[in-house]
Amino acid sequence: MGKIQSSEELMKYISNMNKDNSVFQFSIPGKGKFTLVLQEEDEQSIKAEADGSPELKRMLNESMEQYESGSRITTTELLKSLSKKDFM
């Protein structure tokens, strides 16, 4: 699990995500632990990848449960909530 020290560092990780590097678990001091999943538009390829990876399937299921229960925030909301004091 990566420890993010700034919003710029988080954006660097997000911009480097791709089909082969589509899940990133990280923590932000003062905020908590997060799982970021890059989802492709093609639902079939996501399902195929999840079926081939039990860990990815578990993370996607957790993400869907959190989304459905309302215990989630968008990346935009996360970035807006961060300040320099969160990384000190």
N, C-alpha and C positions, 0 to 999 in steps of 0.2 A: 504494500500500500504506500503510495507516494504522499509526502507531506508538502503541501503547497504553501509557499511563503508570500506570494503576491498574486494579484489578479492578472498581472502580465504573465507570470509563470503558468497560471491556469490556462490562459488563452493560447500559450505556446503548445501545451499538451493537446488542447482541443484542435488546434490547426494541424497537428501532426497525426491526428486520428485518420484511419482509413479502413478498408475492408479487412485487412489482416491485423490491424491494431484498433479494434472497435470498442473495447471495454477498458475503462480506467477507473480504478478505485483509489480514492485519496482522502486525506483528512485536512481540515483547515482548523488551526488552533482557535478556540473560542466559538466555533460553529458546529463541528462534528464530522462524521464520516459520510462520504458520498460515493455513489457508483454512477459513472457517466457511461452511457451506451450510445454509440453512433448507430443509428438505424437507417438502413437503406430503404429506398422506396419500394423495392421488390420484396414483398412479404414472403414469398417462397424461398428466397435465398437466406433470409433471416431464420426461417424455420429450419432449413437444411443445416445451417451452421449450428443452431441450438441443439438440434438432434444429434449432431456429431460431437458436441462438447457439453458434458454434464454440468460443468462449472458455469458456462455461459447460460445454459438453460436455467439453472438455479438463480443466477443474477437477474435474468430477464423476468422470471416468475416473481421474484421479490420486488422488482421495479413495477410490474403491473399491479401487484397487490397494494403497493404504496400509492400508486397513481389512483387506483379505484377507491382507496380509503381516504384520499385527500391529503395524505401525509407526504406531500412532495412540493417542490418549488421548481420553477423553470430556471434555466441557466441565466436568463436575463435577471430574474429576481435574485438569484444567488449573487451575481456580479454586483448588482445595485446595493446589496446588503453588506458588502465587504468594505472595510476601511483599513487604513494603514495600521491602526491599533490592533486589528485582528491578527496581524502577522508579527507582533512584537512579543 
